[in-house]
Amino acid sequence: MAKIKIKQIGSPIRRPESQKKILIGLGLGKMNRVVELEDTAEVRGAIRKLPHMVQVVEG
């Protein structure tokens, strides 16, 4: 399966708890952290919920 790299570009400070939990679920939580995950519908959906906080780097 294809991989996708995601970078956190927004701070979780003063964000709703649900958005913080999505970040943690993606393996993020600190600024400029990059994770590589499987390119699945679940991951794509999480990215769509946080367009102001995450950015797709590759994939």
VEXRORO-572603 format. One record per residue: residue in three letters; chain; x, y, z of N, C-alpha, C, O in turn. Coordinates in steps of 0.02 Angstrom, whole numbers, always signed. Last residue first. Layout:
N
residuo ALA&cadena A&nX X&nY Y&nZ Z&caX X&caY Y&caZ Z&cX X&cY Y&cZ Z&oX X&oY Y&oZ Z
...
***
This chain:
59
residuo GLY&cadena A&nX +170&nY +611&nZ -72&caX +123&caY +557&caZ -82&cX +56&cY +577&cZ -109&oX +13&oY +534&oZ -118
residuo GLU&cadena A&nX +226&nY +727&nZ +51&caX +238&caY +684&caZ -7&cX +180&cY +635&cZ -13&oX +146&oY +620&oZ +36
residuo VAL&cadena A&nX +158&nY +815&nZ +139&caX +224&caY +832&caZ +114&cX +240&cY +793&cZ +51&oX +264&oY +822&oZ +2
residuo VAL&cadena A&nX +9&nY +887&nZ +181&caX +37&caY +828&caZ +150&cX +103&cY +848&cZ +118&oX +105&oY +892&oZ +75
residuo GLN&cadena A&nX -14&nY +965&nZ +337&caX +2&caY +973&caZ +266&cX +31&cY +908&cZ +240&oX +73&oY +877&oZ +273
residuo VAL&cadena A&nX -123&nY +1027&nZ +468&caX -78&caY +977&caZ +438&cX -69&cY +990&cZ +363&oX -111&oY +1022&oZ +331
residuo MET&cadena A&nX -205&nY +1133&nZ +505&caX -154&caY +1111&caZ +551&cX -105&cY +1061&cZ +522&oX -50&oY +1052&oZ +549
residuo HIS&cadena A&nX -307&nY +1160&nZ +418&caX -271&caY +1218&caZ +445&cX -213&cY +1198&cZ +490&oX -174&oY +1241&oZ +512
residuo PRO&cadena A&nX -369&nY +1040&nZ +394&caX -329&caY +1070&caZ +340&cX -287&cY +1129&cZ +363&oX -238&oY +1147&oZ +330
residuo LEU&cadena A&nX -426&nY +929&nZ +471&caX -377&caY +976&caZ +499&cX -337&cY +1010&cZ +444&oX -275&oY +1010&oZ +448
residuo LYS&cadena A&nX -509&nY +845&nZ +402&caX -538&caY +879&caZ +460&cX -491&cY +932&cZ +489&oX -513&oY +975&oZ +527
residuo ARG&cadena A&nX -426&nY +791&nZ +306&caX -478&caY +837&caZ +284&cX -510&cY +874&cZ +343&oX -536&oY +930&oZ +334
residuo ILE&cadena A&nX -353&nY +703&nZ +385&caX -319&caY +761&caZ +355&cX -370&cY +813&cZ +333&oX -359&oY +873&oZ +342
residuo ALA&cadena A&nX -450&nY +608&nZ +412&caX -422&caY +647&caZ +468&cX -387&cY +709&cZ +441&oX -390&oY +762&oZ +472
residuo GLY&cadena A&nX -469&nY +557&nZ +283&caX -524&caY +591&caZ +317&cX -500&cY +634&cZ +375&oX -525&oY +689&oZ +386
residuo ARG&cadena A&nX -345&nY +497&nZ +259&caX -366&caY +553&caZ +217&cX -423&cY +592&cZ +250&oX -425&oY +654&oZ +245
residuo VAL&cadena A&nX -353&nY +396&nZ +356&caX -301&caY +447&caZ +362&cX -321&cY +508&cZ +320&oX -313&oY +565&oZ +343
residuo GLU&cadena A&nX -460&nY +322&nZ +304&caX -464&caY +349&caZ +371&cX -414&cY +405&cZ +381&oX -430&oY +457&oZ +411
residuo ALA&cadena A&nX -416&nY +280&nZ +179&caX -472&caY +326&caZ +182&cX -477&cY +358&cZ +251&oX -496&oY +417&oZ +256
residuo THR&cadena A&nX -234&nY +279&nZ +179&caX -300&caY +247&caZ +183&cX -354&cY +301&cZ +185&oX -340&oY +360&oZ +193
residuo ASP&cadena A&nX -79&nY +262&nZ +161&caX -128&caY +305&caZ +128&cX -195&cY +270&cZ +125&oX -211&oY +235&oZ +77
residuo GLU&cadena A&nX +10&nY +244&nZ +312&caX -21&caY +212&caZ +255&cX -74&cY +260&cZ +226&oX -109&oY +293&oZ +264
residuo LEU&cadena A&nX +126&nY +378&nZ +355&caX +71&caY +332&caZ +369&cX +48&cY +299&cZ +304&oX +63&oY +322&oZ +249
residuo GLU&cadena A&nX +250&nY +464&nZ +432&caX +235&caY +428&caZ +370&cX +184&cY +374&cZ +387&oX +198&oY +330&oZ +428
residuo VAL&cadena A&nX +262&nY +629&nZ +501&caX +251&caY +557&caZ +508&cX +235&cY +528&cZ +440&oX +210&oY +563&oZ +395
residuo VAL&cadena A&nX +346&nY +767&nZ +571&caX +326&caY +733&caZ +509&cX +318&cY +658&cZ +524&oX +361&oY +628&oZ +555
residuo ARG&cadena A&nX +324&nY +918&nZ +660&caX +336&caY +846&caZ +662&cX +309&cY +815&cZ +598&oX +255&oY +834&oZ +574
residuo ASN&cadena A&nX +294&nY +1053&nZ +670&caX +344&caY +1031&caZ +621&cX +362&cY +958&cZ +624&oX +411&oY +937&oZ +593
residuo MET&cadena A&nX +238&nY +1047&nZ +840&caX +248&caY +1083&caZ +777&cX +304&cY +1054&cZ +735&oX +355&oY +1032&oZ +762
residuo LYS&cadena A&nX +166&nY +897&nZ +903&caX +213&caY +952&caZ +910&cX +225&cY +983&cZ +841&oX +222&oY +948&oZ +790
residuo GLY&cadena A&nX +75&nY +805&nZ +861&caX +61&caY +838&caZ +924&cX +108&cY +896&cZ +938&oX +93&oY +939&oZ +979
residuo LEU&cadena A&nX +47&nY +646&nZ +779&caX +74&caY +713&caZ +783&cX +61&cY +742&cZ +851&oX +37&oY +707&oZ +896
residuo GLY&cadena A&nX -19&nY +530&nZ +753&caX +50&caY +525&caZ +776&cX +86&cY +592&cZ +779&oX +147&oY +595&oZ +782
residuo LEU&cadena A&nX -151&nY +534&nZ +728&caX -108&caY +534&caZ +670&cX -34&cY +526&cZ +689&oX +8&oY +516&oZ +645
residuo GLY&cadena A&nX -198&nY +545&nZ +858&caX -212&caY +484&caZ +821&cX -169&cY +477&cZ +758&oX -153&oY +422&oZ +736
residuo ILE&cadena A&nX -161&nY +675&nZ +885&caX -128&caY +621&caZ +922&cX -138&cY +555&cZ +885&oX -92&oY +514&oZ +881
residuo LEU&cadena A&nX -252&nY +741&nZ +799&caX -180&caY +749&caZ +791&cX -141&cY +692&cZ +825&oX -95&oY +663&oZ +795
residuo ILE&cadena A&nX -372&nY +702&nZ +858&caX -358&caY +682&caZ +789&cX -283&cY +687&cZ +776&oX -254&oY +643&oZ +745
residuo LYS&cadena A&nX -362&nY +767&nZ +981&caX -363&caY +694&caZ +979&cX -348&cY +668&cZ +909&oX -316&oY +616&oZ +902
residuo LYS&cadena A&nX -369&nY +900&nZ +942&caX -308&caY +876&caZ +974&cX -305&cY +800&cZ +972&oX -251&oY +772&oZ +961
residuo GLN&cadena A&nX -501&nY +904&nZ +895&caX -446&caY +914&caZ +848&cX -380&cY +890&cZ +877&oX -338&oY +863&oZ +841
residuo SER&cadena A&nX -571&nY +883&nZ +1016&caX -578&caY +834&caZ +962&cX -522&cY +842&cZ +910&oX -497&oY +791&oZ +884
residuo GLU&cadena A&nX -543&nY +998&nZ +1089&caX -514&caY +934&caZ +1110&cX -518&cY +882&cZ +1055&oX -473&oY +840&oZ +1049
residuo PRO&cadena A&nX -507&nY +1143&nZ +988&caX -554&caY +1097&caZ +1022&cX -520&cY +1030&cZ +1037&oX -474&oY +1009&oZ +1001
residuo ARG&cadena A&nX -364&nY +1245&nZ +1028&caX -405&caY +1208&caZ +980&cX -452&cY +1163&cZ +1019&oX -438&oY +1145&oZ +1076
residuo ARG&cadena A&nX -265&nY +1308&nZ +1103&caX -329&caY +1342&caZ +1093&cX -371&cY +1310&cZ +1037&oX -409&oY +1344&oZ +1003
residuo ILE&cadena A&nX -134&nY +1221&nZ +1023&caX -154&caY +1266&caZ +1078&cX -217&cY +1303&cZ +1058&oX -222&oY +1328&oZ +1001
residuo PRO&cadena A&nX -85&nY +1150&nZ +918&caX -147&caY +1126&caZ +948&cX -172&cY +1169&cZ +1007&oX -225&oY +1156&oZ +1036
residuo SER&cadena A&nX -25&nY +1242&nZ +776&caX -20&caY +1225&caZ +847&cX -87&cY +1200&cZ +874&oX -140&oY +1225&oZ +854
residuo GLY&cadena A&nX +15&nY +1179&nZ +613&caX -23&caY +1221&caZ +658&cX -19&cY +1196&cZ +729&oX -10&oY +1137&oZ +742
residuo ILE&cadena A&nX +82&nY +1087&nZ +539&caX +100&caY +1157&caZ +528&cX +63&cY +1205&cZ +574&oX +77&oY +1264&oZ +574
residuo GLN&cadena A&nX +143&nY +927&nZ +529&caX +101&caY +971&caZ +569&cX +126&cY +1042&cZ +561&oX +184&oY +1056&oZ +574
residuo LYS&cadena A&nX +144&nY +828&nZ +384&caX +181&caY +874&caZ +427&cX +132&cY +918&cZ +465&oX +84&oY +943&oZ +435
residuo ILE&cadena A&nX +146&nY +666&nZ +318&caX +105&caY +721&caZ +343&cX +147&cY +762&cZ +391&oX +182&oY +734&oZ +434
residuo LYS&cadena A&nX +164&nY +559&nZ +182&caX +198&caY +596&caZ +235&cX +157&cY +657&cZ +253&oX +134&oY +694&oZ +210
residuo ILE&cadena A&nX +104&nY +399&nZ +142&caX +93&caY +471&caZ +137&cX +129&cY +504&cZ +196&oX +125&oY +480&oZ +252
residuo LYS&cadena A&nX +117&nY +250&nZ +40&caX +130&caY +288&caZ +102&cX +118&cY +362&cZ +88&oX +120&oY +384&oZ +31
residuo ALA&cadena A&nX +19&nY +115&nZ -29&caX +56&caY +178&caZ -34&cX +64&cY +212&cZ +34&oX +23&oY +202&oZ +79
residuo MET&cadena A&nX +42&nY -59&nZ +0&caX +0&caY +0&caZ +0&cX +44&cY +62&cZ +0&oX +100&oY +61&oZ +26
***
